[in-house]
Amino acid sequence: MKAAKTHTGTVITKDGPRRKKLHATEKMWVAGTNEFYHKETGRRHFAENTRRILLLDTIRPINKEPAK
């Protein structure tokens, strides 16, 4: 079962900035099945030497409105 996405953040890619939905683990921000970013640095896990990086100051909680 997929984990519910609780936050959004901006990831810098080769094609420019992209807004991604995220959820948190103990040490990582998770954007997809194989897309993990370190909470301390924003660098992509298993690809630390690439340019792809999560901008940590852009992470915001997703506001869910209660159902009426």
C-alpha positions as CSV (number, residue, x, y, z in Angstrom):
1,M,0.0,0.0,0.0
2,K,1.3,3.5,-0.9
3,A,2.1,5.9,1.9
4,A,0.0,9.1,1.8
5,K,1.8,12.2,0.6
6,T,1.8,14.8,3.3
7,H,4.0,17.6,1.9
8,T,5.1,19.2,-1.3
9,G,8.5,20.5,-2.3
10,T,10.5,21.7,-5.3
11,V,13.0,19.4,-6.9
12,I,15.6,20.9,-9.3
13,T,15.9,18.7,-12.4
14,K,17.7,19.0,-15.7
15,D,14.5,20.4,-17.2
16,G,14.0,23.0,-14.4
17,P,12.2,23.1,-11.1
18,R,9.4,20.6,-10.5
19,R,6.8,20.5,-7.7
20,K,6.6,17.0,-6.1
21,K,4.4,15.5,-3.5
22,L,6.4,14.0,-0.6
23,H,6.1,11.9,2.5
24,A,8.6,11.7,5.3
25,T,10.5,8.7,6.8
26,E,13.0,9.0,9.6
27,K,15.9,10.2,7.5
28,M,14.5,10.7,4.0
29,W,11.9,12.6,2.0
30,V,10.2,10.2,-0.4
31,A,8.8,11.4,-3.7
32,G,8.3,8.1,-5.5
33,T,9.1,4.4,-5.6
34,N,12.8,5.0,-6.2
35,E,13.1,8.7,-5.5
36,F,14.5,9.5,-2.0
37,Y,16.1,12.7,-0.8
38,H,18.2,13.2,2.4
39,K,16.5,15.3,5.0
40,E,19.7,17.0,6.0
41,T,21.1,17.9,2.6
42,G,18.3,17.5,0.1
43,R,20.6,15.4,-2.1
44,R,19.1,12.4,-3.9
45,H,19.8,9.1,-2.3
46,F,22.0,6.7,-4.4
47,A,22.8,9.6,-6.8
48,E,24.4,12.2,-4.5
49,N,26.7,13.4,-7.3
50,T,24.0,14.4,-9.6
51,R,22.4,17.9,-9.9
52,R,19.0,16.7,-8.9
53,I,18.3,18.2,-5.4
54,L,15.3,18.8,-3.2
55,L,15.1,22.4,-2.0
56,L,14.5,21.9,1.7
57,D,13.2,25.4,2.3
58,T,10.3,24.8,-0.2
59,I,8.8,21.9,1.7
60,R,5.3,22.7,2.9
61,P,2.5,20.6,4.4
62,I,-0.5,19.8,2.2
63,N,-3.6,21.4,3.7
64,K,-6.5,19.0,3.6
65,E,-9.9,20.5,4.2
66,P,-12.3,18.5,6.2
67,A,-15.1,16.9,4.2
68,K,-18.5,18.6,4.5
